[in-house]
Amino acid sequence: MTKKAFSRFTLMMSIFIVLTFVAFYLHVTNGIFDMSVWDVCKTILRINPNEKYDLVIFQFRLPRIVIAGLVGIGLGIAGTVIQGVTKNGLADPGILGINAGAGASIVIFMYFFQLSSITSTQSSFSSILMMPIFGFVGGALAATLIYLFSWRNGVLDMQRLILSGIAISSGFGALSLYISLKMNAQDYEMAAVWISGSIYNANWTFVASMLPWIVILGAIIYKKSPLLDYFQLEESTAKSLGIKVEKEKSILLLSSIGLVSACVSVSGGIGFIGLMAPHIAKQLVGIQHKYVLPMSAVIGMFLLIISDYIAKTVFAPSELSVGIVVSIIGIPYFLYLLVKLKV
Amino acid sequence: MQELIVDRAAIGYSNALIIEELSLSIPKNKITTIIGPNGCGKSTLLKAIARILKMKSGAVYLDGNAIHRLDTKEVAKKMAILPQTANAPGGLKVYELVSYGRFPHQKRLGALKKEDYAAIDRAIEVTGLNEFKNRPIEALSGGQRQRVWIAMALAQETEILVLDEPTTYLDMAHQLDILLLLKRLNEEEGRTIIMVLHDLNHASRFSDYMIAMKGGELITEGTPADVMTCLNLQQVFNIDASIVKCPFSENPICLSYQLC
Protein backbone atom coordinates (compact mmCIF):
# COMPACT_ATOMS: atom_id res chain seq x y z
CA MET A 1 0.00 0.00 0.00
CA THR A 2 2.79 2.39 0.88
CA LYS A 3 4.60 1.25 -2.27
CA LYS A 4 1.58 2.11 -4.39
CA ALA A 5 1.41 5.60 -2.90
CA PHE A 6 5.12 6.03 -3.52
CA SER A 7 5.01 4.98 -7.17
CA ARG A 8 2.03 7.26 -7.73
CA PHE A 9 4.00 10.06 -6.14
CA THR A 10 7.01 9.43 -8.39
CA LEU A 11 4.82 9.33 -11.48
CA MET A 12 3.03 12.58 -10.65
CA MET A 13 6.29 14.29 -9.72
CA SER A 14 7.81 13.29 -13.06
CA ILE A 15 4.76 14.52 -14.97
CA PHE A 16 4.87 17.90 -13.29
CA ILE A 17 8.62 18.25 -13.68
CA VAL A 18 8.17 17.61 -17.40
CA LEU A 19 5.34 20.15 -17.49
CA THR A 20 7.58 22.63 -15.72
CA PHE A 21 10.20 22.10 -18.41
CA VAL A 22 7.58 22.72 -21.05
CA ALA A 23 6.60 25.96 -19.29
CA PHE A 24 10.28 26.83 -19.02
CA TYR A 25 10.75 26.19 -22.70
CA LEU A 26 7.77 28.35 -23.67
CA HIS A 27 8.88 31.09 -21.35
CA VAL A 28 12.50 31.17 -22.42
CA THR A 29 11.88 31.04 -26.17
CA ASN A 30 8.89 33.36 -26.47
CA GLY A 31 8.61 37.05 -25.86
CA ILE A 32 9.09 40.31 -27.61
CA PHE A 33 12.17 38.73 -28.98
CA ASP A 34 11.52 35.18 -30.25
CA MET A 35 14.35 32.72 -30.14
CA SER A 36 14.67 29.15 -31.28
CA VAL A 37 15.50 26.33 -28.88
CA TRP A 38 18.77 26.07 -30.62
CA ASP A 39 19.66 29.66 -29.88
CA VAL A 40 18.73 29.16 -26.24
CA CYS A 41 20.77 25.99 -25.90
CA LYS A 42 23.74 27.54 -27.63
CA THR A 43 23.60 30.59 -25.40
CA ILE A 44 23.35 28.59 -22.20
CA LEU A 45 26.08 26.17 -23.26
CA ARG A 46 28.26 29.08 -24.40
CA ILE A 47 28.58 27.96 -28.03
CA ASN A 48 29.21 30.98 -30.24
CA PRO A 49 27.99 33.43 -27.61
CA ASN A 50 26.07 36.35 -29.03
CA GLU A 51 25.80 39.48 -26.96
CA LYS A 52 22.18 40.15 -27.80
CA TYR A 53 21.09 36.65 -26.85
CA ASP A 54 23.21 36.73 -23.71
CA LEU A 55 21.47 39.86 -22.56
CA VAL A 56 17.96 38.52 -23.19
CA ILE A 57 18.59 35.12 -21.64
CA PHE A 58 20.85 35.90 -18.69
CA GLN A 59 19.64 39.34 -17.73
CA PHE A 60 15.93 39.09 -18.43
CA ARG A 61 14.44 35.69 -19.03
CA LEU A 62 16.41 33.28 -16.84
CA PRO A 63 16.29 35.25 -13.60
CA ARG A 64 12.61 35.87 -14.17
CA ILE A 65 11.85 32.17 -14.66
CA VAL A 66 14.01 31.20 -11.69
CA ILE A 67 12.22 33.75 -9.50
CA ALA A 68 8.83 32.52 -10.70
CA GLY A 69 9.89 28.96 -9.90
CA LEU A 70 11.24 29.81 -6.45
CA VAL A 71 8.21 31.89 -5.50
CA GLY A 72 5.93 29.09 -6.71
CA ILE A 73 7.83 26.56 -4.60
CA GLY A 74 7.71 28.81 -1.54
CA LEU A 75 4.00 29.52 -1.84
CA GLY A 76 3.18 25.87 -2.56
CA ILE A 77 5.01 24.74 0.57
CA ALA A 78 3.65 27.53 2.77
CA GLY A 79 0.10 26.90 1.59
CA THR A 80 0.38 23.20 2.43
CA VAL A 81 1.68 23.97 5.92
CA ILE A 82 -0.91 26.65 6.67
CA GLN A 83 -3.77 24.46 5.46
CA GLY A 84 -2.38 21.53 7.43
CA VAL A 85 -1.81 23.39 10.68
CA THR A 86 -5.15 25.22 10.66
CA LYS A 87 -7.01 22.14 9.39
CA ASN A 88 -8.75 24.52 7.01
CA GLY A 89 -8.70 23.65 3.34
CA LEU A 90 -9.49 27.23 2.33
CA ALA A 91 -6.62 28.80 4.25
CA ASP A 92 -3.92 30.42 2.17
CA PRO A 93 -1.05 32.74 3.06
CA GLY A 94 -2.89 35.55 1.23
CA ILE A 95 -6.20 35.03 3.02
CA LEU A 96 -4.44 34.85 6.37
CA GLY A 97 -3.00 38.34 6.08
CA ILE A 98 0.64 37.28 6.08
CA ASN A 99 0.98 38.54 2.51
CA ALA A 100 -0.51 41.90 3.39
CA GLY A 101 1.63 42.25 6.52
CA ALA A 102 4.82 41.47 4.65
CA GLY A 103 3.64 43.72 1.84
CA ALA A 104 2.96 46.72 4.08
CA SER A 105 6.31 46.33 5.73
CA ILE A 106 8.07 46.26 2.38
CA VAL A 107 6.19 49.31 1.12
CA ILE A 108 7.31 51.12 4.28
CA PHE A 109 10.83 49.94 3.55
CA MET A 110 10.61 51.24 -0.02
CA TYR A 111 9.25 54.55 1.21
CA PHE A 112 12.06 55.17 3.67
CA PHE A 113 14.91 53.81 1.62
CA GLN A 114 13.83 55.25 -1.74
CA LEU A 115 14.21 52.05 -3.67
CA SER A 116 13.66 53.76 -6.98
CA SER A 117 17.38 54.35 -6.80
CA ILE A 118 17.93 50.61 -7.32
CA THR A 119 20.24 50.44 -10.22
CA SER A 120 23.54 48.88 -9.68
CA THR A 121 25.04 50.82 -6.84
CA GLN A 122 26.75 49.09 -3.96
CA SER A 123 24.18 50.00 -1.36
CA SER A 124 21.24 48.68 -3.39
CA PHE A 125 22.61 45.16 -3.21
CA SER A 126 22.46 45.10 0.56
CA SER A 127 19.07 46.80 0.59
CA ILE A 128 17.64 44.14 -1.70
CA LEU A 129 19.02 41.53 0.65
CA MET A 130 17.36 43.45 3.48
CA MET A 131 13.94 43.29 1.86
CA PRO A 132 13.13 39.69 2.79
CA ILE A 133 14.07 40.46 6.38
CA PHE A 134 11.70 43.41 6.41
CA GLY A 135 9.09 41.24 4.75
CA PHE A 136 9.61 38.64 7.42
CA VAL A 137 9.13 41.18 10.20
CA GLY A 138 5.89 42.41 8.64
CA GLY A 139 4.65 38.89 7.95
CA ALA A 140 5.52 37.78 11.47
CA LEU A 141 3.79 40.84 12.94
CA ALA A 142 0.62 40.15 10.98
CA ALA A 143 0.78 36.48 11.93
CA THR A 144 1.28 37.33 15.61
CA LEU A 145 -1.70 39.70 15.58
CA ILE A 146 -3.87 37.06 13.94
CA TYR A 147 -2.67 34.48 16.44
CA LEU A 148 -3.48 36.75 19.40
CA PHE A 149 -6.95 37.55 18.11
CA SER A 150 -7.82 33.95 17.38
CA TRP A 151 -6.60 32.52 20.67
CA ARG A 152 -9.50 31.49 22.86
CA ASN A 153 -9.27 29.54 26.10
CA GLY A 154 -5.84 28.24 25.28
CA VAL A 155 -6.77 26.87 21.85
CA LEU A 156 -6.51 28.29 18.38
CA ASP A 157 -10.04 28.97 17.16
CA MET A 158 -10.08 28.36 13.41
CA GLN A 159 -13.19 30.47 12.72
CA ARG A 160 -11.58 33.42 14.44
CA LEU A 161 -8.30 32.76 12.65
CA ILE A 162 -9.92 33.21 9.26
CA LEU A 163 -11.98 36.24 10.30
CA SER A 164 -9.14 38.08 11.99
CA GLY A 165 -6.95 37.16 9.02
CA ILE A 166 -9.36 38.95 6.70
CA ALA A 167 -9.55 41.97 9.00
CA ILE A 168 -5.81 42.25 9.43
CA SER A 169 -5.28 41.69 5.75
CA SER A 170 -7.44 44.67 4.82
CA GLY A 171 -5.86 46.73 7.60
CA PHE A 172 -2.38 46.19 6.27
CA GLY A 173 -3.63 46.61 2.70
CA ALA A 174 -4.95 50.05 3.64
CA LEU A 175 -1.64 50.91 5.28
CA SER A 176 0.28 49.90 2.16
CA LEU A 177 -2.02 51.99 0.02
CA TYR A 178 -1.75 55.01 2.31
CA ILE A 179 2.03 54.91 2.32
CA SER A 180 2.29 54.29 -1.37
CA LEU A 181 0.16 57.39 -1.99
CA LYS A 182 2.67 59.47 -0.07
CA MET A 183 5.55 58.29 -2.21
CA ASN A 184 7.03 60.20 -5.09
CA ALA A 185 5.75 59.20 -8.51
CA GLN A 186 8.60 56.92 -9.39
CA ASP A 187 8.52 55.03 -6.10
CA TYR A 188 4.75 54.86 -6.27
CA GLU A 189 4.79 53.25 -9.66
CA MET A 190 7.22 50.67 -8.40
CA ALA A 191 5.15 50.02 -5.29
CA ALA A 192 1.90 49.75 -7.27
CA VAL A 193 3.38 47.25 -9.69
CA TRP A 194 4.92 45.39 -6.82
CA ILE A 195 1.70 45.24 -4.73
CA SER A 196 -0.26 43.69 -7.57
CA GLY A 197 2.35 40.98 -7.74
CA SER A 198 4.87 41.02 -10.53
CA ILE A 199 8.27 39.64 -11.30
CA TYR A 200 9.12 41.23 -14.63
CA ASN A 201 11.93 43.27 -13.09
CA ALA A 202 13.61 40.17 -11.70
CA ASN A 203 17.38 40.01 -11.50
CA TRP A 204 19.97 37.70 -10.01
CA THR A 205 20.20 39.73 -6.79
CA PHE A 206 16.59 38.86 -6.03
CA VAL A 207 17.37 35.22 -6.64
CA ALA A 208 20.30 35.42 -4.24
CA SER A 209 18.18 37.13 -1.63
CA MET A 210 15.46 34.49 -1.54
CA LEU A 211 17.23 31.26 -2.42
CA PRO A 212 18.69 30.62 1.06
CA TRP A 213 15.28 31.12 2.66
CA ILE A 214 13.62 28.68 0.33
CA VAL A 215 16.35 26.08 0.79
CA ILE A 216 16.70 26.29 4.57
CA LEU A 217 13.06 26.76 5.52
CA GLY A 218 11.94 24.28 2.89
CA ALA A 219 14.27 21.67 4.36
CA ILE A 220 13.05 22.30 7.92
CA ILE A 221 9.42 22.01 6.84
CA TYR A 222 10.05 18.91 4.75
CA LYS A 223 11.70 17.22 7.70
CA LYS A 224 8.67 17.95 9.83
CA SER A 225 6.08 17.23 7.15
CA PRO A 226 4.86 13.90 8.64
CA LEU A 227 3.73 15.90 11.68
CA LEU A 228 1.13 17.59 9.49
CA ASP A 229 -0.56 14.18 9.16
CA TYR A 230 -0.94 14.03 12.94
CA PHE A 231 -2.31 17.56 13.08
CA GLN A 232 -5.28 16.42 11.01
CA LEU A 233 -6.44 14.49 14.08
CA GLU A 234 -8.00 16.13 17.10
CA GLU A 235 -5.46 18.22 18.94
CA SER A 236 -5.90 16.11 22.08
CA THR A 237 -5.07 12.96 20.13
CA ALA A 238 -1.88 14.49 18.78
CA LYS A 239 -0.95 15.56 22.30
CA SER A 240 -1.61 12.15 23.77
CA LEU A 241 0.69 10.59 21.17
CA GLY A 242 3.49 12.62 22.69
CA ILE A 243 3.68 15.42 20.12
CA LYS A 244 4.61 18.84 21.45
CA VAL A 245 1.75 20.34 19.51
CA GLU A 246 2.17 24.04 20.29
CA LYS A 247 5.91 23.98 19.75
CA GLU A 248 5.81 22.04 16.49
CA LYS A 249 2.95 24.13 15.12
CA SER A 250 4.85 27.30 15.93
CA ILE A 251 8.00 26.05 14.19
CA LEU A 252 6.02 25.08 11.12
CA LEU A 253 4.03 28.32 11.03
CA LEU A 254 7.09 30.51 11.60
CA SER A 255 8.98 28.71 8.84
CA SER A 256 6.13 29.23 6.41
CA ILE A 257 5.81 32.88 7.42
CA GLY A 258 9.50 33.16 6.57
CA LEU A 259 8.92 31.50 3.19
CA VAL A 260 5.94 33.68 2.35
CA SER A 261 7.78 36.80 3.41
CA ALA A 262 10.76 35.96 1.22
CA CYS A 263 8.40 35.36 -1.69
CA VAL A 264 6.35 38.51 -1.10
CA SER A 265 9.48 40.61 -0.80
CA VAL A 266 10.50 39.61 -4.30
CA SER A 267 7.23 39.18 -6.14
CA GLY A 268 4.64 41.18 -4.23
CA GLY A 269 1.26 39.79 -3.32
CA ILE A 270 0.63 36.70 -5.38
CA GLY A 271 -2.38 34.92 -3.94
CA PHE A 272 -4.10 31.64 -4.71
CA ILE A 273 -0.97 29.60 -5.55
CA GLY A 274 -0.77 28.62 -1.89
CA LEU A 275 -4.44 27.65 -2.03
CA MET A 276 -4.48 25.78 -5.32
CA ALA A 277 -1.20 23.88 -5.26
CA PRO A 278 -1.90 21.83 -2.08
CA HIS A 279 -5.41 20.94 -3.27
CA ILE A 280 -4.19 19.75 -6.65
CA ALA A 281 -1.37 17.87 -4.92
CA LYS A 282 -3.80 16.09 -2.58
CA GLN A 283 -5.99 15.12 -5.52
CA LEU A 284 -2.94 13.58 -7.18
CA VAL A 285 -0.94 11.88 -4.43
CA GLY A 286 -3.33 11.37 -1.50
CA ILE A 287 -3.20 12.82 1.98
CA GLN A 288 0.25 11.89 3.28
CA HIS A 289 2.10 15.14 3.73
CA LYS A 290 5.55 13.73 2.99
CA TYR A 291 4.21 13.34 -0.58
CA VAL A 292 1.82 16.30 -0.63
CA LEU A 293 4.49 18.81 0.35
CA PRO A 294 7.04 18.27 -2.46
CA MET A 295 4.21 17.72 -4.93
CA SER A 296 2.64 21.00 -3.94
CA ALA A 297 6.00 22.75 -4.29
CA VAL A 298 6.44 21.45 -7.84
CA ILE A 299 2.85 22.32 -8.77
CA GLY A 300 3.35 25.83 -7.38
CA MET A 301 6.50 26.18 -9.45
CA PHE A 302 4.76 25.02 -12.61
CA LEU A 303 1.69 27.21 -12.04
CA LEU A 304 3.70 30.34 -11.48
CA ILE A 305 6.04 29.85 -14.43
CA ILE A 306 3.14 29.17 -16.79
CA SER A 307 1.15 32.11 -15.35
CA ASP A 308 4.11 34.38 -15.81
CA TYR A 309 4.45 33.16 -19.37
CA ILE A 310 0.78 34.03 -19.95
CA ALA A 311 1.25 37.40 -18.25
CA LYS A 312 4.18 38.11 -20.53
CA THR A 313 2.67 37.08 -23.83
CA VAL A 314 -1.11 37.41 -23.81
CA PHE A 315 -1.19 41.18 -24.34
CA ALA A 316 2.32 41.52 -25.75
CA PRO A 317 4.08 43.90 -26.02
CA SER A 318 2.41 45.22 -22.83
CA GLU A 319 2.56 42.91 -19.84
CA LEU A 320 0.08 41.90 -17.18
CA SER A 321 1.11 41.40 -13.56
CA VAL A 322 1.54 37.71 -12.90
CA GLY A 323 -0.50 38.22 -9.72
CA ILE A 324 -3.48 39.22 -11.85
CA VAL A 325 -3.13 36.19 -14.10
CA VAL A 326 -2.95 33.91 -11.06
CA SER A 327 -6.06 35.55 -9.62
CA ILE A 328 -7.95 35.12 -12.88
CA ILE A 329 -7.22 31.39 -12.69
CA GLY A 330 -7.46 31.23 -8.91
CA ILE A 331 -10.77 32.89 -8.15
CA PRO A 332 -12.91 30.41 -10.11
CA TYR A 333 -10.92 27.58 -8.54
CA PHE A 334 -11.53 29.03 -5.06
CA LEU A 335 -15.26 29.28 -5.73
CA TYR A 336 -15.26 25.74 -7.06
CA LEU A 337 -13.61 24.54 -3.83
CA LEU A 338 -16.12 26.49 -1.74
CA VAL A 339 -19.02 24.77 -3.48
CA LYS A 340 -17.39 21.36 -3.42
CA LEU A 341 -16.21 21.43 0.19
CA LYS A 342 -19.52 22.88 1.46
CA VAL A 343 -17.66 24.89 4.10
CA MET B 1 0.78 -1.91 43.93
CA GLN B 2 0.00 1.63 42.90
CA GLU B 3 0.83 2.87 39.47
CA LEU B 4 -0.99 6.11 38.93
CA ILE B 5 -1.50 8.59 41.72
CA VAL B 6 -3.45 11.83 41.52
CA ASP B 7 -2.25 14.12 44.27
CA ARG B 8 -4.32 17.12 45.38
CA ALA B 9 -5.29 18.00 41.83
CA ALA B 10 -7.12 21.21 41.02
CA ILE B 11 -8.40 21.06 37.47
CA GLY B 12 -10.52 23.40 35.40
CA TYR B 13 -10.87 25.48 32.27
CA SER B 14 -9.87 29.12 31.90
CA ASN B 15 -12.51 30.55 34.21
CA ALA B 16 -14.25 27.60 35.82
CA LEU B 17 -12.63 25.30 38.32
CA ILE B 18 -14.25 21.88 37.89
CA ILE B 19 -12.26 19.95 40.45
CA GLU B 20 -11.03 21.85 43.51
CA GLU B 21 -8.94 19.23 45.20
CA LEU B 22 -8.90 15.56 44.45
CA SER B 23 -6.53 12.78 45.42
CA LEU B 24 -6.80 9.17 44.39
CA SER B 25 -4.74 6.25 43.27
CA ILE B 26 -5.40 3.83 40.47
CA PRO B 27 -4.26 0.22 40.87
CA LYS B 28 -1.89 -1.43 38.43
CA ASN B 29 -2.96 -4.19 36.02
CA LYS B 30 -6.62 -3.64 36.86
CA ILE B 31 -9.62 -2.17 35.12
CA THR B 32 -10.69 1.00 36.86
CA THR B 33 -13.88 2.82 35.92
CA ILE B 34 -14.87 6.33 36.88
CA ILE B 35 -18.62 6.88 37.20
CA GLY B 36 -20.69 9.91 38.06
CA PRO B 37 -23.46 12.17 36.76
CA ASN B 38 -23.00 14.52 33.80
CA GLY B 39 -20.73 17.42 34.61
CA CYS B 40 -19.21 15.77 37.69
CA GLY B 41 -15.71 16.22 36.30
CA LYS B 42 -14.92 12.64 35.32
CA SER B 43 -13.87 13.48 31.78
CA THR B 44 -11.99 16.49 33.11
CA LEU B 45 -10.12 14.24 35.51
CA LEU B 46 -9.34 11.82 32.71
CA LYS B 47 -8.02 14.63 30.52
CA ALA B 48 -5.77 15.82 33.33
CA ILE B 49 -4.45 12.30 33.88
CA ALA B 50 -3.83 12.14 30.14
CA ARG B 51 -1.98 15.53 30.35
CA ILE B 52 -4.26 17.00 27.68
CA LEU B 53 -5.56 19.47 30.22
CA LYS B 54 -3.10 21.34 32.38
CA MET B 55 -3.76 21.19 36.09
CA LYS B 56 -4.00 24.38 38.13
CA SER B 57 -2.18 22.74 40.99
CA GLY B 58 -1.32 19.29 42.24
CA ALA B 59 0.23 16.52 40.19
CA VAL B 60 -0.28 13.15 38.60
CA TYR B 61 2.43 10.62 39.37
CA LEU B 62 3.23 7.80 37.01
CA ASP B 63 5.52 5.22 38.64
CA GLY B 64 6.54 7.89 41.11
CA ASN B 65 7.34 10.63 38.55
CA ALA B 66 5.22 13.73 38.07
CA ILE B 67 3.78 13.50 34.56
CA HIS B 68 4.14 17.17 33.69
CA ARG B 69 7.87 17.01 34.35
CA LEU B 70 8.41 13.99 32.14
CA ASP B 71 9.03 14.33 28.41
CA THR B 72 5.63 14.01 26.76
CA LYS B 73 6.99 11.43 24.33
CA GLU B 74 8.19 9.27 27.25
CA VAL B 75 4.74 9.47 28.82
CA ALA B 76 3.24 8.40 25.49
CA LYS B 77 5.30 5.21 25.68
CA LYS B 78 3.60 4.32 28.96
CA MET B 79 0.10 5.67 28.50
CA ALA B 80 -2.22 5.70 25.50
CA ILE B 81 -5.41 7.75 25.39
CA LEU B 82 -8.62 7.23 23.50
CA PRO B 83 -10.49 10.53 23.33
CA GLN B 84 -14.25 10.87 23.68
CA THR B 85 -14.82 12.29 20.23
CA ALA B 86 -12.30 11.10 17.74
CA ASN B 87 -12.49 12.37 14.19
CA ALA B 88 -10.23 11.07 11.49
CA PRO B 89 -9.45 13.16 8.41
CA GLY B 90 -11.24 12.07 5.25
CA GLY B 91 -9.45 9.50 3.15
CA LEU B 92 -7.29 8.18 5.96
CA LYS B 93 -6.94 4.40 5.83
CA VAL B 94 -7.27 2.12 8.85
CA TYR B 95 -3.69 0.95 8.58
CA GLU B 96 -2.38 4.51 8.42
CA LEU B 97 -4.26 5.63 11.52
CA VAL B 98 -3.10 2.60 13.48
CA SER B 99 0.47 3.36 12.40
CA TYR B 100 0.16 6.80 13.99
CA GLY B 101 0.25 5.00 17.33
CA ARG B 102 3.94 4.31 16.71
CA PHE B 103 4.85 7.99 16.93
CA PRO B 104 6.35 7.91 20.45
CA HIS B 105 8.62 4.99 19.47
CA GLN B 106 10.02 6.56 16.32
CA LYS B 107 13.39 8.22 16.45
CA ARG B 108 13.09 9.69 13.01
CA LEU B 109 9.77 11.10 11.84
CA GLY B 110 7.88 8.93 9.40
CA ALA B 111 10.40 6.09 9.29
CA LEU B 112 8.74 2.88 10.42
CA LYS B 113 10.99 0.00 11.46
CA LYS B 114 10.42 -3.73 11.62
CA GLU B 115 9.18 -3.65 15.20
CA ASP B 116 6.79 -0.85 14.30
CA TYR B 117 5.21 -2.92 11.54
CA ALA B 118 4.99 -5.86 13.94
CA ALA B 119 3.22 -3.76 16.57
CA ILE B 120 0.78 -2.36 13.99
CA ASP B 121 -0.03 -5.84 12.68
CA ARG B 122 -0.54 -7.12 16.21
CA ALA B 123 -2.88 -4.25 17.09
CA ILE B 124 -4.93 -4.83 13.94
CA GLU B 125 -5.04 -8.56 14.63
CA VAL B 126 -6.18 -8.19 18.25
CA THR B 127 -8.96 -5.79 17.33
CA GLY B 128 -10.11 -8.02 14.48
CA LEU B 129 -9.60 -5.41 11.78
CA ASN B 130 -7.56 -7.47 9.37
CA GLU B 131 -10.08 -7.41 6.55
CA PHE B 132 -10.60 -3.64 6.90
CA LYS B 133 -7.04 -2.45 7.08
CA ASN B 134 -6.95 -0.89 3.63
CA ARG B 135 -10.35 0.77 3.90
CA PRO B 136 -10.85 4.46 4.54
CA ILE B 137 -12.07 5.04 8.09
CA GLU B 138 -15.16 7.00 7.06
CA ALA B 139 -16.45 3.88 5.29
CA LEU B 140 -16.59 1.89 8.56
CA SER B 141 -19.45 1.52 11.02
CA GLY B 142 -19.35 3.16 14.46
CA GLY B 143 -18.28 -0.04 16.21
CA GLN B 144 -15.51 -0.74 13.70
CA ARG B 145 -14.31 2.83 13.96
CA GLN B 146 -14.06 2.59 17.72
CA ARG B 147 -11.97 -0.55 17.23
CA VAL B 148 -9.64 1.35 14.91
CA TRP B 149 -9.00 3.96 17.57
CA ILE B 150 -8.40 1.26 20.15
CA ALA B 151 -6.00 -0.39 17.69
CA MET B 152 -4.10 2.89 17.39
CA ALA B 153 -3.79 3.07 21.17
CA LEU B 154 -2.66 -0.58 21.24
CA ALA B 155 0.00 0.04 18.61
CA GLN B 156 1.43 2.53 21.07
CA GLU B 157 2.31 -0.53 23.22
CA THR B 158 1.68 1.09 26.56
CA GLU B 159 1.03 -0.41 29.96
CA ILE B 160 -1.84 1.98 30.56
CA LEU B 161 -4.87 2.59 28.39
CA VAL B 162 -7.08 5.57 29.16
CA LEU B 163 -10.52 5.61 27.51
CA ASP B 164 -13.18 8.27 27.71
CA GLU B 165 -16.60 6.65 27.18
CA PRO B 166 -15.45 4.01 24.69
CA THR B 167 -18.99 2.64 24.24
CA THR B 168 -20.90 5.83 23.48
CA TYR B 169 -23.00 5.76 20.29
CA LEU B 170 -22.69 2.00 19.96
CA ASP B 171 -25.57 -0.48 20.09
CA MET B 172 -25.77 -3.00 22.93
CA ALA B 173 -23.93 -5.82 21.19
CA HIS B 174 -21.11 -3.58 20.02
CA GLN B 175 -20.80 -2.02 23.46
CA LEU B 176 -20.26 -5.45 24.95
CA ASP B 177 -17.89 -6.33 22.15
CA ILE B 178 -15.61 -3.38 22.98
CA LEU B 179 -15.73 -4.07 26.71
CA LEU B 180 -14.90 -7.74 26.22
CA LEU B 181 -11.96 -6.69 24.09
CA LEU B 182 -10.73 -4.42 26.88
CA LYS B 183 -11.24 -7.20 29.43
CA ARG B 184 -9.19 -9.54 27.29
CA LEU B 185 -6.40 -6.98 26.94
CA ASN B 186 -6.37 -6.61 30.70
CA GLU B 187 -6.41 -10.32 31.49
CA GLU B 188 -4.10 -11.60 28.78
CA GLU B 189 -1.62 -8.77 28.56
CA GLY B 190 -1.96 -7.26 32.01
CA ARG B 191 -2.67 -3.78 30.74
CA THR B 192 -3.96 -1.22 33.19
CA ILE B 193 -7.23 0.21 31.92
CA ILE B 194 -8.74 3.45 33.15
CA MET B 195 -12.04 4.53 31.67
CA VAL B 196 -15.15 6.58 32.05
CA LEU B 197 -18.44 4.75 31.49
CA HIS B 198 -22.03 5.94 31.70
CA ASP B 199 -23.58 2.50 31.92
CA LEU B 200 -23.35 1.49 35.58
CA ASN B 201 -24.03 -2.14 34.85
CA HIS B 202 -21.20 -2.34 32.39
CA ALA B 203 -18.95 -0.55 34.83
CA SER B 204 -19.81 -3.00 37.59
CA ARG B 205 -19.55 -6.05 35.38
CA PHE B 206 -16.17 -5.27 33.84
CA SER B 207 -14.29 -3.30 36.47
CA ASP B 208 -12.01 -4.41 39.25
CA TYR B 209 -12.13 -1.01 40.82
CA MET B 210 -14.67 1.79 40.67
CA ILE B 211 -14.46 5.48 41.47
CA ALA B 212 -17.65 7.49 41.98
CA MET B 213 -17.56 11.26 41.59
CA LYS B 214 -20.03 14.08 42.02
CA GLY B 215 -19.56 17.81 41.72
CA GLY B 216 -15.82 17.50 41.25
CA GLU B 217 -15.40 15.47 44.41
CA LEU B 218 -14.61 11.86 45.09
CA ILE B 219 -17.65 10.27 46.76
CA THR B 220 -16.53 6.70 47.10
CA GLU B 221 -14.13 4.16 45.64
CA GLY B 222 -13.56 0.45 45.86
CA THR B 223 -14.62 -2.84 44.29
CA PRO B 224 -17.93 -2.89 42.39
CA ALA B 225 -19.50 -4.57 45.43
CA ASP B 226 -18.40 -1.66 47.62
CA VAL B 227 -19.50 1.07 45.24
CA MET B 228 -22.70 -0.31 43.73
CA THR B 229 -24.91 0.06 46.79
CA CYS B 230 -28.31 1.70 47.04
CA LEU B 231 -26.92 4.32 49.39
CA ASN B 232 -24.01 5.27 47.13
CA LEU B 233 -26.14 5.49 44.00
CA GLN B 234 -28.61 7.66 45.85
CA GLN B 235 -25.82 9.97 46.92
CA VAL B 236 -24.08 10.09 43.54
CA PHE B 237 -26.93 10.03 41.02
CA ASN B 238 -29.95 10.96 43.14
CA ILE B 239 -31.64 7.72 42.16
CA ASP B 240 -33.44 5.06 44.08
CA ALA B 241 -32.02 1.89 42.55
CA SER B 242 -32.96 -1.73 42.86
CA ILE B 243 -29.73 -3.69 43.01
CA VAL B 244 -29.51 -7.34 41.95
CA LYS B 245 -26.69 -9.73 41.16
CA CYS B 246 -25.48 -9.93 37.56
CA PRO B 247 -25.97 -13.52 36.39
CA PHE B 248 -22.82 -13.32 34.27
CA SER B 249 -20.27 -11.73 36.55
CA GLU B 250 -21.75 -12.02 40.05
CA ASN B 251 -21.20 -8.29 40.49
CA PRO B 252 -24.10 -6.09 41.63
CA ILE B 253 -26.08 -4.40 38.88
CA CYS B 254 -28.95 -1.98 38.82
CA LEU B 255 -32.15 -3.67 37.67
CA SER B 256 -34.24 -0.52 37.51
CA TYR B 257 -34.44 2.82 39.24
CA GLN B 258 -36.50 5.90 39.93
CA LEU B 259 -35.63 9.44 40.93
CA CYS B 260 -35.59 10.04 44.67
Interface residues (C-beta under 8 A of the other chain):
Chain A: M1 N153 G154 K223 K224 S225 P226 L227 D229 Y230 Q232 L233 E234 S236 T237 K239 S240 L241 G242 I243 K244 G286 I287 Q288 K290
Chain B: Y13 S14 K47 A50 R51 I52 D71 T72 K73 E74 V75 A76 K77 M79 A80 I81 P83 T85 A86 N87 A88 P89 G90 G91 L92 K93 Y95 E96 Y100 G101 F103 P104 L109 G110 N134 Q156
